[in-house]
Amino acid sequence: MPDGNQNYTICRLYFNDLDNLAVAFFDSMMKNKQGGRIEEKIAISKVSEIYDYREKLLKTVRVYLKEMK
């Protein structure tokens, strides 16, 4: 990885509030003003909906693999 960090977030799960479930994806290397990666947060109604976002998860992994080359 360009910055030497070997630990990158693929997705973030927001399950603290059962009425406000969400999953966030990091499928680009764009950064916010604070220097953290920009996340795309998507509301879900049940945990099993994560499977609907398989391609977004794979896209994030591909971004990391591309950065490693």
mmCIF file as Biopython writes it, N, C-alpha, C and O atoms, coordinates in Angstrom:
data_model
#
loop_
_atom_site.group_PDB
_atom_site.id
_atom_site.type_symbol
_atom_site.label_atom_id
_atom_site.label_alt_id
_atom_site.label_comp_id
_atom_site.label_asym_id
_atom_site.label_entity_id
_atom_site.label_seq_id
_atom_site.pdbx_PDB_ins_code
_atom_site.Cartn_x
_atom_site.Cartn_y
_atom_site.Cartn_z
_atom_site.occupancy
_atom_site.B_iso_or_equiv
_atom_site.auth_seq_id
_atom_site.auth_asym_id
_atom_site.pdbx_PDB_model_num
ATOM 1   N N  . MET A ? 1  ? 0.835   -1.179  0.000  1.0 0.0 1  A 1 
ATOM 2   C CA . MET A ? 1  ? 0.000   0.000   0.000  1.0 0.0 1  A 1 
ATOM 3   C C  . MET A ? 1  ? 0.884   1.249   0.000  1.0 0.0 1  A 1 
ATOM 4   O O  . MET A ? 1  ? 1.964   1.243   0.590  1.0 0.0 1  A 1 
ATOM 5   N N  . PRO A ? 2  ? 0.445   2.282   -0.637 1.0 0.0 2  A 1 
ATOM 6   C CA . PRO A ? 2  ? 1.275   3.479   -0.766 1.0 0.0 2  A 1 
ATOM 7   C C  . PRO A ? 2  ? 1.706   4.076   0.557  1.0 0.0 2  A 1 
ATOM 8   O O  . PRO A ? 2  ? 2.833   4.563   0.653  1.0 0.0 2  A 1 
ATOM 9   N N  . ASP A ? 3  ? 0.872   4.065   1.577  1.0 0.0 3  A 1 
ATOM 10  C CA . ASP A ? 3  ? 1.236   4.693   2.847  1.0 0.0 3  A 1 
ATOM 11  C C  . ASP A ? 3  ? 1.798   3.699   3.864  1.0 0.0 3  A 1 
ATOM 12  O O  . ASP A ? 3  ? 2.040   4.066   5.013  1.0 0.0 3  A 1 
ATOM 13  N N  . GLY A ? 4  ? 2.007   2.457   3.459  1.0 0.0 4  A 1 
ATOM 14  C CA . GLY A ? 4  ? 2.577   1.458   4.347  1.0 0.0 4  A 1 
ATOM 15  C C  . GLY A ? 4  ? 1.569   0.791   5.269  1.0 0.0 4  A 1 
ATOM 16  O O  . GLY A ? 4  ? 1.906   -0.180  5.948  1.0 0.0 4  A 1 
ATOM 17  N N  . ASN A ? 5  ? 0.362   1.281   5.306  1.0 0.0 5  A 1 
ATOM 18  C CA . ASN A ? 5  ? -0.672  0.695   6.152  1.0 0.0 5  A 1 
ATOM 19  C C  . ASN A ? 5  ? -1.196  -0.573  5.493  1.0 0.0 5  A 1 
ATOM 20  O O  . ASN A ? 5  ? -1.522  -0.565  4.306  1.0 0.0 5  A 1 
ATOM 21  N N  . GLN A ? 6  ? -1.279  -1.651  6.245  1.0 0.0 6  A 1 
ATOM 22  C CA . GLN A ? 6  ? -1.785  -2.905  5.711  1.0 0.0 6  A 1 
ATOM 23  C C  . GLN A ? 6  ? -3.212  -3.188  6.174  1.0 0.0 6  A 1 
ATOM 24  O O  . GLN A ? 6  ? -3.773  -4.227  5.828  1.0 0.0 6  A 1 
ATOM 25  N N  . ASN A ? 7  ? -3.798  -2.294  6.939  1.0 0.0 7  A 1 
ATOM 26  C CA . ASN A ? 7  ? -5.146  -2.487  7.459  1.0 0.0 7  A 1 
ATOM 27  C C  . ASN A ? 7  ? -6.077  -1.435  6.887  1.0 0.0 7  A 1 
ATOM 28  O O  . ASN A ? 7  ? -6.027  -0.271  7.283  1.0 0.0 7  A 1 
ATOM 29  N N  . TYR A ? 8  ? -6.925  -1.844  5.957  1.0 0.0 8  A 1 
ATOM 30  C CA . TYR A ? 8  ? -7.882  -0.940  5.346  1.0 0.0 8  A 1 
ATOM 31  C C  . TYR A ? 8  ? -9.286  -1.462  5.560  1.0 0.0 8  A 1 
ATOM 32  O O  . TYR A ? 8  ? -9.526  -2.670  5.539  1.0 0.0 8  A 1 
ATOM 33  N N  . THR A ? 9  ? -10.197 -0.553  5.764  1.0 0.0 9  A 1 
ATOM 34  C CA . THR A ? 9  ? -11.593 -0.905  5.986  1.0 0.0 9  A 1 
ATOM 35  C C  . THR A ? 9  ? -12.256 -1.228  4.661  1.0 0.0 9  A 1 
ATOM 36  O O  . THR A ? 9  ? -12.171 -0.449  3.712  1.0 0.0 9  A 1 
ATOM 37  N N  . ILE A ? 10 ? -12.911 -2.366  4.596  1.0 0.0 10 A 1 
ATOM 38  C CA . ILE A ? 10 ? -13.659 -2.747  3.398  1.0 0.0 10 A 1 
ATOM 39  C C  . ILE A ? 10 ? -15.081 -2.216  3.499  1.0 0.0 10 A 1 
ATOM 40  O O  . ILE A ? 10 ? -15.629 -1.678  2.537  1.0 0.0 10 A 1 
ATOM 41  N N  . CYS A ? 11 ? -15.664 -2.374  4.671  1.0 0.0 11 A 1 
ATOM 42  C CA . CYS A ? 11 ? -16.977 -1.791  4.916  1.0 0.0 11 A 1 
ATOM 43  C C  . CYS A ? 11 ? -17.107 -1.543  6.414  1.0 0.0 11 A 1 
ATOM 44  O O  . CYS A ? 11 ? -16.346 -2.086  7.215  1.0 0.0 11 A 1 
ATOM 45  N N  . ARG A ? 12 ? -18.063 -0.733  6.768  1.0 0.0 12 A 1 
ATOM 46  C CA . ARG A ? 12 ? -18.330 -0.456  8.179  1.0 0.0 12 A 1 
ATOM 47  C C  . ARG A ? 12 ? -19.805 -0.759  8.411  1.0 0.0 12 A 1 
ATOM 48  O O  . ARG A ? 12 ? -20.666 -0.343  7.637  1.0 0.0 12 A 1 
ATOM 49  N N  . LEU A ? 13 ? -20.084 -1.488  9.485  1.0 0.0 13 A 1 
ATOM 50  C CA . LEU A ? 13 ? -21.449 -1.865  9.814  1.0 0.0 13 A 1 
ATOM 51  C C  . LEU A ? 13 ? -21.951 -1.006  10.962 1.0 0.0 13 A 1 
ATOM 52  O O  . LEU A ? 13 ? -21.292 -0.897  11.997 1.0 0.0 13 A 1 
ATOM 53  N N  . TYR A ? 14 ? -23.095 -0.408  10.783 1.0 0.0 14 A 1 
ATOM 54  C CA . TYR A ? 14 ? -23.727 0.413   11.808 1.0 0.0 14 A 1 
ATOM 55  C C  . TYR A ? 14 ? -24.938 -0.343  12.344 1.0 0.0 14 A 1 
ATOM 56  O O  . TYR A ? 14 ? -26.038 -0.251  11.800 1.0 0.0 14 A 1 
ATOM 57  N N  . PHE A ? 15 ? -24.712 -1.093  13.422 1.0 0.0 15 A 1 
ATOM 58  C CA . PHE A ? 15 ? -25.760 -1.933  13.998 1.0 0.0 15 A 1 
ATOM 59  C C  . PHE A ? 15 ? -26.080 -1.541  15.436 1.0 0.0 15 A 1 
ATOM 60  O O  . PHE A ? 15 ? -26.700 -2.324  16.155 1.0 0.0 15 A 1 
ATOM 61  N N  . ASN A ? 16 ? -25.680 -0.364  15.871 1.0 0.0 16 A 1 
ATOM 62  C CA . ASN A ? 16 ? -25.907 0.059   17.254 1.0 0.0 16 A 1 
ATOM 63  C C  . ASN A ? 16 ? -27.373 0.298   17.565 1.0 0.0 16 A 1 
ATOM 64  O O  . ASN A ? 16 ? -27.800 0.134   18.708 1.0 0.0 16 A 1 
ATOM 65  N N  . ASP A ? 17 ? -28.138 0.679   16.571 1.0 0.0 17 A 1 
ATOM 66  C CA . ASP A ? 17 ? -29.549 0.991   16.745 1.0 0.0 17 A 1 
ATOM 67  C C  . ASP A ? 17 ? -30.341 0.127   15.768 1.0 0.0 17 A 1 
ATOM 68  O O  . ASP A ? 17 ? -30.237 0.313   14.555 1.0 0.0 17 A 1 
ATOM 69  N N  . LEU A ? 18 ? -31.122 -0.803  16.274 1.0 0.0 18 A 1 
ATOM 70  C CA . LEU A ? 18 ? -31.840 -1.737  15.404 1.0 0.0 18 A 1 
ATOM 71  C C  . LEU A ? 18 ? -32.850 -1.045  14.493 1.0 0.0 18 A 1 
ATOM 72  O O  . LEU A ? 18 ? -33.282 -1.633  13.502 1.0 0.0 18 A 1 
ATOM 73  N N  . ASP A ? 19 ? -33.228 0.172   14.805 1.0 0.0 19 A 1 
ATOM 74  C CA . ASP A ? 19 ? -34.143 0.929   13.951 1.0 0.0 19 A 1 
ATOM 75  C C  . ASP A ? 19 ? -33.399 1.749   12.906 1.0 0.0 19 A 1 
ATOM 76  O O  . ASP A ? 19 ? -34.025 2.355   12.036 1.0 0.0 19 A 1 
ATOM 77  N N  . ASN A ? 20 ? -32.077 1.775   12.982 1.0 0.0 20 A 1 
ATOM 78  C CA . ASN A ? 20 ? -31.252 2.570   12.080 1.0 0.0 20 A 1 
ATOM 79  C C  . ASN A ? 20 ? -30.058 1.765   11.590 1.0 0.0 20 A 1 
ATOM 80  O O  . ASN A ? 20 ? -28.921 2.206   11.755 1.0 0.0 20 A 1 
ATOM 81  N N  . LEU A ? 21 ? -30.275 0.624   11.008 1.0 0.0 21 A 1 
ATOM 82  C CA . LEU A ? 21 ? -29.183 -0.203  10.503 1.0 0.0 21 A 1 
ATOM 83  C C  . LEU A ? 21 ? -28.617 0.426   9.240  1.0 0.0 21 A 1 
ATOM 84  O O  . LEU A ? 21 ? -29.351 0.993   8.430  1.0 0.0 21 A 1 
ATOM 85  N N  . ALA A ? 22 ? -27.301 0.318   9.082  1.0 0.0 22 A 1 
ATOM 86  C CA . ALA A ? 22 ? -26.666 0.860   7.878  1.0 0.0 22 A 1 
ATOM 87  C C  . ALA A ? 22 ? -25.354 0.128   7.629  1.0 0.0 22 A 1 
ATOM 88  O O  . ALA A ? 22 ? -24.765 -0.469  8.531  1.0 0.0 22 A 1 
ATOM 89  N N  . VAL A ? 23 ? -24.927 0.193   6.402  1.0 0.0 23 A 1 
ATOM 90  C CA . VAL A ? 23 ? -23.625 -0.336  6.008  1.0 0.0 23 A 1 
ATOM 91  C C  . VAL A ? 23 ? -22.943 0.758   5.182  1.0 0.0 23 A 1 
ATOM 92  O O  . VAL A ? 23 ? -23.587 1.429   4.376  1.0 0.0 23 A 1 
ATOM 93  N N  . ALA A ? 24 ? -21.648 0.927   5.387  1.0 0.0 24 A 1 
ATOM 94  C CA . ALA A ? 24 ? -20.897 1.951   4.655  1.0 0.0 24 A 1 
ATOM 95  C C  . ALA A ? 24 ? -19.796 1.274   3.852  1.0 0.0 24 A 1 
ATOM 96  O O  . ALA A ? 24 ? -19.147 0.340   4.322  1.0 0.0 24 A 1 
ATOM 97  N N  . PHE A ? 25 ? -19.601 1.757   2.647  1.0 0.0 25 A 1 
ATOM 98  C CA . PHE A ? 25 ? -18.606 1.198   1.740  1.0 0.0 25 A 1 
ATOM 99  C C  . PHE A ? 25 ? -17.532 2.230   1.431  1.0 0.0 25 A 1 
ATOM 100 O O  . PHE A ? 25 ? -17.782 3.435   1.437  1.0 0.0 25 A 1 
ATOM 101 N N  . PHE A ? 26 ? -16.335 1.731   1.163  1.0 0.0 26 A 1 
ATOM 102 C CA . PHE A ? 26 ? -15.173 2.568   0.859  1.0 0.0 26 A 1 
ATOM 103 C C  . PHE A ? 26 ? -14.615 2.121   -0.484 1.0 0.0 26 A 1 
ATOM 104 O O  . PHE A ? 26 ? -13.500 1.604   -0.551 1.0 0.0 26 A 1 
ATOM 105 N N  . ASP A ? 27 ? -15.383 2.315   -1.554 1.0 0.0 27 A 1 
ATOM 106 C CA . ASP A ? 27 ? -14.979 1.768   -2.838 1.0 0.0 27 A 1 
ATOM 107 C C  . ASP A ? 27 ? -14.229 2.754   -3.732 1.0 0.0 27 A 1 
ATOM 108 O O  . ASP A ? 27 ? -14.184 2.586   -4.951 1.0 0.0 27 A 1 
ATOM 109 N N  . SER A ? 28 ? -13.647 3.771   -3.126 1.0 0.0 28 A 1 
ATOM 110 C CA . SER A ? 28 ? -12.741 4.649   -3.868 1.0 0.0 28 A 1 
ATOM 111 C C  . SER A ? 28 ? -11.645 5.090   -2.900 1.0 0.0 28 A 1 
ATOM 112 O O  . SER A ? 28 ? -11.768 4.910   -1.689 1.0 0.0 28 A 1 
ATOM 113 N N  . MET A ? 29 ? -10.602 5.654   -3.427 1.0 0.0 29 A 1 
ATOM 114 C CA . MET A ? 29 ? -9.498  6.113   -2.575 1.0 0.0 29 A 1 
ATOM 115 C C  . MET A ? 29 ? -9.623  7.606   -2.269 1.0 0.0 29 A 1 
ATOM 116 O O  . MET A ? 29 ? -8.687  8.212   -1.747 1.0 0.0 29 A 1 
ATOM 117 N N  . MET A ? 30 ? -10.782 8.202   -2.593 1.0 0.0 30 A 1 
ATOM 118 C CA . MET A ? 30 ? -10.980 9.626   -2.319 1.0 0.0 30 A 1 
ATOM 119 C C  . MET A ? 30 ? -10.997 9.876   -0.819 1.0 0.0 30 A 1 
ATOM 120 O O  . MET A ? 30 ? -11.472 9.045   -0.046 1.0 0.0 30 A 1 
ATOM 121 N N  . LYS A ? 31 ? -10.474 11.030  -0.415 1.0 0.0 31 A 1 
ATOM 122 C CA . LYS A ? 31 ? -10.385 11.367  1.004  1.0 0.0 31 A 1 
ATOM 123 C C  . LYS A ? 31 ? -11.207 12.605  1.308  1.0 0.0 31 A 1 
ATOM 124 O O  . LYS A ? 31 ? -11.413 13.460  0.447  1.0 0.0 31 A 1 
ATOM 125 N N  . ASN A ? 32 ? -11.681 12.689  2.570  1.0 0.0 32 A 1 
ATOM 126 C CA . ASN A ? 32 ? -12.417 13.871  3.013  1.0 0.0 32 A 1 
ATOM 127 C C  . ASN A ? 32 ? -11.429 14.921  3.519  1.0 0.0 32 A 1 
ATOM 128 O O  . ASN A ? 32 ? -10.218 14.707  3.464  1.0 0.0 32 A 1 
ATOM 129 N N  . LYS A ? 33 ? -11.933 16.048  4.009  1.0 0.0 33 A 1 
ATOM 130 C CA . LYS A ? 33 ? -11.071 17.147  4.457  1.0 0.0 33 A 1 
ATOM 131 C C  . LYS A ? 33 ? -10.178 16.756  5.622  1.0 0.0 33 A 1 
ATOM 132 O O  . LYS A ? 33 ? -9.091  17.311  5.781  1.0 0.0 33 A 1 
ATOM 133 N N  . GLN A ? 34 ? -10.624 15.805  6.441  1.0 0.0 34 A 1 
ATOM 134 C CA . GLN A ? 34 ? -9.840  15.370  7.597  1.0 0.0 34 A 1 
ATOM 135 C C  . GLN A ? 34 ? -8.802  14.312  7.223  1.0 0.0 34 A 1 
ATOM 136 O O  . GLN A ? 34 ? -8.014  13.896  8.073  1.0 0.0 34 A 1 
ATOM 137 N N  . GLY A ? 35 ? -8.793  13.878  5.975  1.0 0.0 35 A 1 
ATOM 138 C CA . GLY A ? 35 ? -7.807  12.897  5.527  1.0 0.0 35 A 1 
ATOM 139 C C  . GLY A ? 35 ? -8.297  11.469  5.574  1.0 0.0 35 A 1 
ATOM 140 O O  . GLY A ? 35 ? -7.577  10.562  5.157  1.0 0.0 35 A 1 
ATOM 141 N N  . GLY A ? 36 ? -9.502  11.241  6.070  1.0 0.0 36 A 1 
ATOM 142 C CA . GLY A ? 36 ? -10.069 9.891   6.085  1.0 0.0 36 A 1 
ATOM 143 C C  . GLY A ? 36 ? -10.726 9.581   4.754  1.0 0.0 36 A 1 
ATOM 144 O O  . GLY A ? 36 ? -11.105 10.483  4.007  1.0 0.0 36 A 1 
ATOM 145 N N  . ARG A ? 37 ? -10.856 8.306   4.471  1.0 0.0 37 A 1 
ATOM 146 C CA . ARG A ? 37 ? -11.488 7.909   3.209  1.0 0.0 37 A 1 
ATOM 147 C C  . ARG A ? 37 ? -12.980 8.193   3.251  1.0 0.0 37 A 1 
ATOM 148 O O  . ARG A ? 37 ? -13.619 8.066   4.295  1.0 0.0 37 A 1 
ATOM 149 N N  . ILE A ? 38 ? -13.519 8.571   2.126  1.0 0.0 38 A 1 
ATOM 150 C CA . ILE A ? 38 ? -14.945 8.882   2.018  1.0 0.0 38 A 1 
ATOM 151 C C  . ILE A ? 38 ? -15.733 7.584   1.996  1.0 0.0 38 A 1 
ATOM 152 O O  . ILE A ? 38 ? -15.419 6.660   1.245  1.0 0.0 38 A 1 
ATOM 153 N N  . GLU A ? 39 ? -16.761 7.530   2.830  1.0 0.0 39 A 1 
ATOM 154 C CA . GLU A ? 39 ? -17.606 6.341   2.875  1.0 0.0 39 A 1 
ATOM 155 C C  . GLU A ? 39 ? -18.974 6.649   2.286  1.0 0.0 39 A 1 
ATOM 156 O O  . GLU A ? 39 ? -19.481 7.766   2.392  1.0 0.0 39 A 1 
ATOM 157 N N  . GLU A ? 40 ? -19.550 5.639   1.670  1.0 0.0 40 A 1 
ATOM 158 C CA . GLU A ? 40 ? -20.914 5.725   1.165  1.0 0.0 40 A 1 
ATOM 159 C C  . GLU A ? 40 ? -21.786 4.923   2.121  1.0 0.0 40 A 1 
ATOM 160 O O  . GLU A ? 40 ? -21.717 3.694   2.147  1.0 0.0 40 A 1 
ATOM 161 N N  . LYS A ? 41 ? -22.599 5.610   2.899  1.0 0.0 41 A 1 
ATOM 162 C CA . LYS A ? 41 ? -23.419 4.969   3.918  1.0 0.0 41 A 1 
ATOM 163 C C  . LYS A ? 41 ? -24.809 4.700   3.352  1.0 0.0 41 A 1 
ATOM 164 O O  . LYS A ? 41 ? -25.467 5.596   2.825  1.0 0.0 41 A 1 
ATOM 165 N N  . ILE A ? 42 ? -25.242 3.438   3.473  1.0 0.0 42 A 1 
ATOM 166 C CA . ILE A ? 42 ? -26.526 3.018   2.928  1.0 0.0 42 A 1 
ATOM 167 C C  . ILE A ? 42 ? -27.374 2.416   4.045  1.0 0.0 42 A 1 
ATOM 168 O O  . ILE A ? 42 ? -26.927 1.514   4.754  1.0 0.0 42 A 1 
ATOM 169 N N  . ALA A ? 43 ? -28.583 2.912   4.194  1.0 0.0 43 A 1 
ATOM 170 C CA . ALA A ? 43 ? -29.505 2.376   5.197  1.0 0.0 43 A 1 
ATOM 171 C C  . ALA A ? 43 ? -30.034 1.024   4.734  1.0 0.0 43 A 1 
ATOM 172 O O  . ALA A ? 43 ? -30.343 0.833   3.558  1.0 0.0 43 A 1 
ATOM 173 N N  . ILE A ? 44 ? -30.130 0.100   5.667  1.0 0.0 44 A 1 
ATOM 174 C CA . ILE A ? 44 ? -30.712 -1.211  5.387  1.0 0.0 44 A 1 
ATOM 175 C C  . ILE A ? 44 ? -31.771 -1.490  6.448  1.0 0.0 44 A 1 
ATOM 176 O O  . ILE A ? 44 ? -31.727 -0.922  7.540  1.0 0.0 44 A 1 
ATOM 177 N N  . SER A ? 45 ? -32.715 -2.357  6.128  1.0 0.0 45 A 1 
ATOM 178 C CA . SER A ? 45 ? -33.779 -2.644  7.088  1.0 0.0 45 A 1 
ATOM 179 C C  . SER A ? 45 ? -33.539 -3.929  7.864  1.0 0.0 45 A 1 
ATOM 180 O O  . SER A ? 45 ? -34.125 -4.140  8.925  1.0 0.0 45 A 1 
ATOM 181 N N  . LYS A ? 46 ? -32.663 -4.800  7.325  1.0 0.0 46 A 1 
ATOM 182 C CA . LYS A ? 46 ? -32.307 -6.028  8.038  1.0 0.0 46 A 1 
ATOM 183 C C  . LYS A ? 46 ? -30.888 -6.442  7.657  1.0 0.0 46 A 1 
ATOM 184 O O  . LYS A ? 46 ? -30.406 -6.133  6.567  1.0 0.0 46 A 1 
ATOM 185 N N  . VAL A ? 47 ? -30.244 -7.133  8.559  1.0 0.0 47 A 1 
ATOM 186 C CA . VAL A ? 47 ? -28.837 -7.498  8.390  1.0 0.0 47 A 1 
ATOM 187 C C  . VAL A ? 47 ? -28.604 -8.307  7.114  1.0 0.0 47 A 1 
ATOM 188 O O  . VAL A ? 47 ? -27.579 -8.131  6.455  1.0 0.0 47 A 1 
ATOM 189 N N  . SER A ? 48 ? -29.515 -9.170  6.764  1.0 0.0 48 A 1 
ATOM 190 C CA . SER A ? 48 ? -29.326 -10.022 5.588  1.0 0.0 48 A 1 
ATOM 191 C C  . SER A ? 48 ? -29.232 -9.234  4.286  1.0 0.0 48 A 1 
ATOM 192 O O  . SER A ? 48 ? -28.820 -9.788  3.266  1.0 0.0 48 A 1 
ATOM 193 N N  . GLU A ? 49 ? -29.601 -7.968  4.295  1.0 0.0 49 A 1 
ATOM 194 C CA . GLU A ? 49 ? -29.484 -7.144  3.087  1.0 0.0 49 A 1 
ATOM 195 C C  . GLU A ? 49 ? -28.028 -6.905  2.679  1.0 0.0 49 A 1 
ATOM 196 O O  . GLU A ? 49 ? -27.759 -6.468  1.560  1.0 0.0 49 A 1 
ATOM 197 N N  . ILE A ? 50 ? -27.109 -7.185  3.569  1.0 0.0 50 A 1 
ATOM 198 C CA . ILE A ? 50 ? -25.686 -7.030  3.239  1.0 0.0 50 A 1 
ATOM 199 C C  . ILE A ? 50 ? -25.341 -7.840  1.990  1.0 0.0 50 A 1 
ATOM 200 O O  . ILE A ? 50 ? -24.518 -7.419  1.177  1.0 0.0 50 A 1 
ATOM 201 N N  . TYR A ? 51 ? -25.970 -8.993  1.847  1.0 0.0 51 A 1 
ATOM 202 C CA . TYR A ? 51 ? -25.703 -9.847  0.688  1.0 0.0 51 A 1 
ATOM 203 C C  . TYR A ? 51 ? -26.064 -9.157  -0.625 1.0 0.0 51 A 1 
ATOM 204 O O  . TYR A ? 51 ? -25.520 -9.510  -1.671 1.0 0.0 51 A 1 
ATOM 205 N N  . ASP A ? 52 ? -26.960 -8.190  -0.590 1.0 0.0 52 A 1 
ATOM 206 C CA . ASP A ? 52 ? -27.343 -7.452  -1.791 1.0 0.0 52 A 1 
ATOM 207 C C  . ASP A ? 52 ? -26.216 -6.549  -2.291 1.0 0.0 52 A 1 
ATOM 208 O O  . ASP A ? 52 ? -26.261 -6.064  -3.421 1.0 0.0 52 A 1 
ATOM 209 N N  . TYR A ? 53 ? -25.219 -6.329  -1.459 1.0 0.0 53 A 1 
ATOM 210 C CA . TYR A ? 53 ? -24.132 -5.409  -1.792 1.0 0.0 53 A 1 
ATOM 211 C C  . TYR A ? 53 ? -22.811 -6.134  -2.040 1.0 0.0 53 A 1 
ATOM 212 O O  . TYR A ? 53 ? -21.735 -5.568  -1.848 1.0 0.0 53 A 1 
ATOM 213 N N  . ARG A ? 54 ? -22.904 -7.354  -2.455 1.0 0.0 54 A 1 
ATOM 214 C CA . ARG A ? 54 ? -21.724 -8.176  -2.732 1.0 0.0 54 A 1 
ATOM 215 C C  . ARG A ? 54 ? -20.778 -7.474  -3.709 1.0 0.0 54 A 1 
ATOM 216 O O  . ARG A ? 54 ? -19.571 -7.424  -3.476 1.0 0.0 54 A 1 
ATOM 217 N N  . GLU A ? 55 ? -21.321 -6.938  -4.789 1.0 0.0 55 A 1 
ATOM 218 C CA . GLU A ? 55 ? -20.488 -6.303  -5.804 1.0 0.0 55 A 1 
ATOM 219 C C  . GLU A ? 55 ? -19.773 -5.065  -5.266 1.0 0.0 55 A 1 
ATOM 220 O O  . GLU A ? 55 ? -18.630 -4.809  -5.644 1.0 0.0 55 A 1 
ATOM 221 N N  . LYS A ? 56 ? -20.416 -4.298  -4.400 1.0 0.0 56 A 1 
ATOM 222 C CA . LYS A ? 56 ? -19.760 -3.120  -3.803 1.0 0.0 56 A 1 
ATOM 223 C C  . LYS A ? 56 ? -18.595 -3.559  -2.922 1.0 0.0 56 A 1 
ATOM 224 O O  . LYS A ? 56 ? -17.546 -2.914  -2.911 1.0 0.0 56 A 1 
ATOM 225 N N  . LEU A ? 57 ? -18.775 -4.648  -2.189 1.0 0.0 57 A 1 
ATOM 226 C CA . LEU A ? 57 ? -17.685 -5.163  -1.361 1.0 0.0 57 A 1 
ATOM 227 C C  . LEU A ? 57 ? -16.515 -5.613  -2.234 1.0 0.0 57 A 1 
ATOM 228 O O  . LEU A ? 57 ? -15.357 -5.318  -1.936 1.0 0.0 57 A 1 
ATOM 229 N N  . LEU A ? 58 ? -16.825 -6.320  -3.299 1.0 0.0 58 A 1 
ATOM 230 C CA . LEU A ? 58 ? -15.768 -6.779  -4.203 1.0 0.0 58 A 1 
ATOM 231 C C  . LEU A ? 58 ? -15.069 -5.601  -4.883 1.0 0.0 58 A 1 
ATOM 232 O O  . LEU A ? 58 ? -13.858 -5.642  -5.103 1.0 0.0 58 A 1 
ATOM 233 N N  . LYS A ? 59 ? -15.819 -4.560  -5.214 1.0 0.0 59 A 1 
ATOM 234 C CA . LYS A ? 59 ? -15.219 -3.372  -5.830 1.0 0.0 59 A 1 
ATOM 235 C C  . LYS A ? 59 ? -14.200 -2.743  -4.886 1.0 0.0 59 A 1 
ATOM 236 O O  . LYS A ? 59 ? -13.131 -2.315  -5.321 1.0 0.0 59 A 1 
ATOM 237 N N  . THR A ? 60 ? -14.525 -2.685  -3.600 1.0 0.0 60 A 1 
ATOM 238 C CA . THR A ? 60 ? -13.599 -2.129  -2.616 1.0 0.0 60 A 1 
ATOM 239 C C  . THR A ? 60 ? -12.320 -2.955  -2.555 1.0 0.0 60 A 1 
ATOM 240 O O  . THR A ? 60 ? -11.223 -2.398  -2.520 1.0 0.0 60 A 1 
ATOM 241 N N  . VAL A ? 61 ? -12.451 -4.262  -2.542 1.0 0.0 61 A 1 
ATOM 242 C CA . VAL A ? 61 ? -11.275 -5.130  -2.507 1.0 0.0 61 A 1 
ATOM 243 C C  . VAL A ? 61 ? -10.432 -4.913  -3.757 1.0 0.0 61 A 1 
ATOM 244 O O  . VAL A ? 61 ? -9.204  -4.869  -3.681 1.0 0.0 61 A 1 
ATOM 245 N N  . ARG A ? 62 ? -11.083 -4.777  -4.897 1.0 0.0 62 A 1 
ATOM 246 C CA . ARG A ? 62 ? -10.337 -4.541  -6.145 1.0 0.0 62 A 1 
ATOM 247 C C  . ARG A ? 62 ? -9.572  -3.220  -6.107 1.0 0.0 62 A 1 
ATOM 248 O O  . ARG A ? 62 ? -8.455  -3.130  -6.616 1.0 0.0 62 A 1 
ATOM 249 N N  . VAL A ? 63 ? -10.171 -2.205  -5.507 1.0 0.0 63 A 1 
ATOM 250 C CA . VAL A ? 63 ? -9.486  -0.909  -5.369 1.0 0.0 63 A 1 
ATOM 251 C C  . VAL A ? 63 ? -8.197  -1.100  -4.564 1.0 0.0 63 A 1 
ATOM 252 O O  . VAL A ? 63 ? -7.145  -0.587  -4.948 1.0 0.0 63 A 1 
ATOM 253 N N  . TYR A ? 64 ? -8.273  -1.825  -3.462 1.0 0.0 64 A 1 
ATOM 254 C CA . TYR A ? 64 ? -7.082  -2.068  -2.641 1.0 0.0 64 A 1 
ATOM 255 C C  . TYR A ? 64 ? -6.038  -2.869  -3.394 1.0 0.0 64 A 1 
ATOM 256 O O  . TYR A ? 64 ? -4.849  -2.553  -3.340 1.0 0.0 64 A 1 
ATOM 257 N N  . LEU A ? 65 ? -6.473  -3.901  -4.094 1.0 0.0 65 A 1 
ATOM 258 C CA . LEU A ? 65 ? -5.522  -4.719  -4.852 1.0 0.0 65 A 1 
ATOM 259 C C  . LEU A ? 65 ? -4.831  -3.892  -5.924 1.0 0.0 65 A 1 
ATOM 260 O O  . LEU A ? 65 ? -3.635  -4.064  -6.162 1.0 0.0 65 A 1 
ATOM 261 N N  . LYS A ? 66 ? -5.561  -3.003  -6.569 1.0 0.0 66 A 1 
ATOM 262 C CA . LYS A ? 66 ? -4.972  -2.135  -7.586 1.0 0.0 66 A 1 
ATOM 263 C C  . LYS A ? 66 ? -3.927  -1.210  -6.961 1.0 0.0 66 A 1 
ATOM 264 O O  . LYS A ? 66 ? -2.884  -0.955  -7.562 1.0 0.0 66 A 1 
ATOM 265 N N  . GLU A ? 67 ? -4.202  -0.712  -5.766 1.0 0.0 67 A 1 
ATOM 266 C CA . GLU A ? 67 ? -3.272  0.187   -5.074 1.0 0.0 67 A 1 
ATOM 267 C C  . GLU A ? 67 ? -1.996  -0.548  -4.663 1.0 0.0 67 A 1 
ATOM 268 O O  . GLU A ? 67 ? -0.951  0.085   -4.517 1.0 0.0 67 A 1 
ATOM 269 N N  . MET A ? 68 ? -2.056  -1.853  -4.476 1.0 0.0 68 A 1 
ATOM 270 C CA . MET A ? 68 ? -0.894  -2.631  -4.034 1.0 0.0 68 A 1 
ATOM 271 C C  . MET A ? 68 ? 0.119   -2.819  -5.154 1.0 0.0 68 A 1 
ATOM 272 O O  . MET A ? 68 ? 1.302   -3.034  -4.889 1.0 0.0 68 A 1 
ATOM 273 N N  . LYS A ? 69 ? -0.329  -2.740  -6.393 1.0 0.0 69 A 1 
ATOM 274 C CA . LYS A ? 69 ? 0.555   -2.999  -7.540 1.0 0.0 69 A 1 
ATOM 275 C C  . LYS A ? 69 ? 1.522   -1.878  -7.767 1.0 0.0 69 A 1 
ATOM 276 O O  . LYS A ? 69 ? 2.333   -1.940  -8.691 1.0 0.0 69 A 1 
#
